[in-house]
C-alpha cells in the first residue's frame, strides 16, 4: 500500500511541502547532492550532484499549479507525444504529466555516492482510472524510478493491465541548462532520419555531424538508440545521454519568436537550455500486449570539458 506523503518526511534529508496552489513537493539532500520533485507528473524539477552543477533548467515563469504543465525539469509524456492524432480536444503530450502520482519509495544514502551505488532513490506510480479511461480507453500502470548519484538514471515500466493490446507513445522531456546556445551542440545523430516539425513535418536526414542551433529547432529523430552528447563549450560541460527501450530522440529549442509566444517561458530564456528527449513516437510507437510490460531507461552523465 502506498504510504501518505507526510510519512516520508525525514529531517535533514527528505522534506515535503505544499505550495499556495496546492502542489506537493519533495526535497532530498544528502551526500549525493540535492533534488526536488513535484508529485504532479512525478516531475523531477531540480537535481545537483555532489560537487557538481545543476543538471536541469526550470523557467522562472513556469506555472506551479494543479493541472498546469511545468516548463522545465523532466516532464513525463504518455500515451501520446505532442498533439493526439485525430483528437484535437485531447491534452497536449498525453494524460500523466499533469496528474498526481503516488510516491511509493524514497531513500537517501548516508555516505558518499559512487558509480557502483549509494545513489538516492525515488519511485512513483500512476494508474489508469475513470478519468483517463474516458479519454483513452486502455488500462495501464506506470512505474517510474529515479536514481540520483554521480549520474541521473531514470527507469520507466509501462504495464498493460487491460484485456487487449494497445499502442502508445512516450517520452522523457528533460530541459538541460547551457551557457551559450550559439556554441552548444548535440552529437551522435549524423545520418539519422528526422521529422522536421518547423518545416511542415518533412522527413530529412541529419547530414552534419553535430546538431547546432541557429533558429527554432524541433526535430524527431527516428530509428535511433544512439548515445548522444550535449556539449556546452562556454561552460566547459558535456552531458552524455544513453538509453534503452527508446527508438526515437528529439532535439528542441524554441528560439526567439516561439519563446515569446509561450506564456510560461521568459522571452530570453531560450538562450539558457536545450531539450534532448528520449522518445518512442511516430513509427517508433510501442505495441504492448495485454498483461505485458515495456521497460524504458535513460542515463545522464555530466562531464567537464578540459
C-alpha positions in Angstrom: 0.0 0.0 0.0 1.3 3.5 -0.8 2.2 5.5 2.2 0.9 9.0 2.7 3.3 11.7 1.5 3.9 13.1 5.0 5.2 9.7 6.2 8.3 10.1 4.1 9.5 13.2 6.0 12.9 12.6 7.4 14.6 15.7 9.0 17.8 16.6 7.3 17.4 14.5 4.2 13.8 14.2 3.0 11.3 17.1 3.4 7.8 17.7 1.9 5.9 20.9 1.3 2.8 22.2 -0.4 2.8 25.5 -2.3 -0.1 28.0 -2.1 -1.7 26.5 -5.2 -1.8 23.0 -3.6 1.0 21.2 -5.4 3.1 18.8 -3.3 6.9 18.8 -3.4 9.6 16.5 -2.1 13.1 17.8 -1.4 16.1 15.5 -0.9 19.5 16.5 0.4 22.5 14.4 1.2 25.9 13.2 0.2 24.6 12.5 -3.3 23.7 16.2 -3.8 20.2 17.7 -3.8 17.0 17.2 -5.8 13.4 18.4 -5.8 10.3 16.6 -7.2 6.7 17.6 -7.7 4.3 14.7 -7.2 2.2 16.1 -10.1 3.6 14.3 -13.1 6.3 12.6 -11.0 8.2 15.6 -12.1 11.9 15.9 -11.3 12.4 19.7 -11.2 16.0 20.1 -9.9 19.0 17.9 -9.4 22.5 18.9 -8.5 25.1 16.2 -7.9 27.5 16.5 -5.1 30.3 18.9 -6.0 28.6 19.4 -9.4 26.4 22.0 -11.1 22.6 21.9 -11.6 21.7 19.4 -14.3 18.2 20.8 -15.1 16.7 24.0 -16.2 13.3 25.3 -15.0 11.7 28.5 -16.3 11.3 31.4 -13.8 7.8 31.8 -15.3 6.6 28.3 -15.1 3.1 27.8 -13.7 3.2 25.8 -10.5 -0.5 25.0 -10.2 -2.6 21.8 -10.4 -3.4 20.8 -13.9 -0.7 23.1 -15.4 2.4 21.6 -17.1 5.8 22.5 -15.6 8.1 24.2 -18.0 11.5 22.6 -17.2 13.0 19.7 -15.3 11.9 16.3 -16.7 8.3 16.2 -17.9 6.9 12.6 -18.4 4.8 12.1 -21.5 2.4 9.2 -22.1 0.4 7.8 -24.0 0.8 10.2 -27.0 3.6 12.6 -27.9 2.6 16.2 -28.9 -1.0 16.6 -30.1 -3.1 13.4 -30.2 -3.7 12.4 -33.8 -7.3 12.9 -34.7 -8.3 14.2 -31.3 -7.6 18.0 -31.1 -9.6 18.1 -27.9 -7.2 15.8 -26.0 -4.5 17.3 -23.8 -1.1 18.0 -25.3 1.6 15.4 -24.6 -0.8 12.8 -23.0 -2.5 12.1 -19.7 0.1 11.9 -17.0 2.3 14.9 -16.9 -0.4 17.0 -15.0 -1.8 14.1 -12.9 -0.9 13.3 -9.3 1.4 10.3 -9.0 1.8 8.2 -5.9 5.2 8.2 -4.2 6.0 4.5 -3.4 9.6 4.7 -2.2 12.3 7.3 -1.3 15.7 6.8 0.3 18.8 9.0 0.7 22.1 7.3 1.4 24.1 8.3 4.5 27.5 8.0 2.8 29.0 9.4 -0.4 27.8 8.1 -3.8 30.0 6.1 -6.2 29.4 4.8 -9.7 28.7 1.4 -8.2 26.0 2.5 -5.8 24.9 4.8 -3.0 22.5 6.9 -5.1 19.3 8.4 -3.7 16.3 6.6 -4.9 12.7 7.8 -5.6 9.9 5.8 -7.1 6.4 6.8 -8.2 3.4 5.0 -9.7 0.4 6.2 -11.8 -2.5 4.0 -12.9 -5.5 4.5 -15.2 -8.8 5.5 -13.7 -12.2 6.5 -14.8 -10.9 9.9 -15.9 -8.1 8.5 -18.1 -10.4 5.7 -19.5 -12.9 8.3 -20.6 -10.3 9.9 -22.8 -8.1 6.9 -23.8 -9.9 3.6 -23.3 -6.9 1.4 -22.1 -5.9 0.3 -18.6 -2.3 0.9 -17.6 0.1 1.2 -14.7 3.3 3.2 -14.9 6.3 2.8 -12.6 9.0 5.5 -12.6 12.3 5.1 -10.7 14.9 7.8 -10.3 18.4 7.1 -9.2 20.4 10.2 -8.3 24.1 10.0 -7.8 27.1 11.0 -9.8 24.7 10.5 -12.8 21.0 10.6 -13.1 19.2 7.4 -14.2 15.5 7.1 -14.9 13.8 3.7 -15.3 10.3 3.6 -16.6 8.0 0.5 -16.7 4.7 0.6 -18.7 2.2 -2.2 -17.8 -0.8 -3.1 -19.9 -3.3 -4.1 -17.2 -6.2 -4.4 -19.6 -7.7 -7.3 -21.6 -6.5 -6.2 -25.0 -3.3 -4.8 -26.7 -2.7 -1.0 -27.0 -0.4 1.2 -28.9 1.3 4.1 -27.1 3.9 6.9 -27.5 6.1 8.1 -24.6 8.9 10.5 -23.8 11.1 11.9 -21.2 11.5 15.6 -22.0 14.5 16.9 -20.0 15.5 20.5 -20.1 19.3 20.9 -19.8 20.9 24.2 -18.9 23.5 25.7 -21.2 25.6 28.9 -21.1 25.6 29.7 -24.8 23.0 28.3 -27.2 25.2 29.6 -30.2 28.1 27.3 -29.4 26.2 24.3 -27.8 25.7 21.2 -30.0 24.3 17.6 -29.9 26.5 14.9 -31.3 25.5 11.3 -32.2 22.7 11.8 -34.8 24.6 12.0 -38.1 22.9 10.2 -41.0 19.7 9.7 -38.9 16.3 10.5 -40.5 14.2 13.1 -38.7 10.8 14.7 -38.9 11.3 18.5 -39.0 8.4 20.0 -37.1 9.5 23.5 -38.1 9.1 22.7 -41.8 5.7 21.1 -42.4 6.7 17.8 -40.8 9.1 17.0 -43.7 11.3 14.0 -43.4 15.0 14.8 -43.6 18.4 13.3 -43.0 20.9 14.8 -40.5 23.9 15.3 -42.7 26.0 17.3 -40.3 28.0 15.5 -37.6 26.6 17.8 -34.8 23.2 19.5 -34.4 23.8 23.2 -33.9 21.4 25.9 -33.1 20.8 29.0 -35.3 17.0 29.2 -35.2 13.9 27.3 -33.9 14.8 23.6 -33.7 12.2 20.8 -33.3 13.4 17.5 -34.7 12.0 14.0 -34.0 14.9 11.6 -34.9 13.7 8.1 -35.9 15.0 4.6 -35.5 17.9 5.6 -33.2 19.0 4.2 -29.9 22.4 6.0 -30.2 24.2 7.5 -27.2 24.2 11.3 -27.6 26.4 14.1 -26.1 25.3 17.6 -25.4 28.4 19.8 -25.5 28.3 23.3 -24.0 31.9 24.7 -24.5 31.1 28.0 -22.9 30.5 26.3 -19.6 33.2 23.6 -20.2 30.5 21.0 -19.6 29.4 17.9 -21.5 26.4 15.6 -20.8 26.4 12.0 -22.0 22.9 10.7 -22.7 22.3 6.9 -23.1 19.1 5.0 -23.2 17.4 1.6 -23.7 13.9 0.8 -24.8 13.7 4.0 -26.7 14.0 4.2 -30.5 13.4 8.0 -31.2 15.1 11.1 -29.9 14.0 14.8 -30.0 16.2 17.9 -30.1 14.3 21.1 -29.3 14.9 24.8 -28.7 12.1 27.3 -29.3 14.4 30.3 -30.3 13.1 33.9 -30.2 9.6 34.0 -31.6 8.4 30.7 -30.1 9.8 31.6 -26.6 8.0 35.0 -26.8 4.7 33.2 -27.6 4.9 30.9 -24.6 3.4 32.4 -21.5 5.3 30.1 -19.1 8.8 30.8 -20.6 10.8 34.1 -20.3 11.4 35.9 -23.6 15.1 35.5 -23.3 15.2 32.0 -21.6 15.6 30.2 -25.0 19.3 31.1 -24.6 19.6 29.0 -21.5 18.5 25.5 -22.3 18.4 22.7 -24.8 16.0 19.7 -24.7 17.4 16.3 -25.7 14.5 13.9 -25.3 14.2 10.1 -25.1 11.2 9.1 -27.0 9.1 6.3 -28.7 6.9 8.1 -31.2 5.6 8.2 -34.8 6.7 5.0 -36.5 8.6 4.0 -33.3 5.4 3.9 -31.2 5.1 0.7 -29.0 2.6 -2.1 -29.3 2.0 -3.7 -25.9 0.1 -6.9 -25.5 -2.4 -7.4 -22.6 -0.6 -8.3 -19.4 2.9 -7.3 -20.7 5.4 -4.6 -19.7 7.7 -2.3 -21.7 10.8 -1.0 -20.0 12.5 2.2 -21.0 15.5 3.8 -19.3 17.8 6.8 -19.7 21.1 7.8 -18.1 22.5 11.3 -18.0 26.2 11.6 -17.0 27.8 15.0 -16.6 31.5 15.6 -17.5 33.8 18.5 -17.5 35.4 19.5 -20.9 39.1 20.1 -20.5 
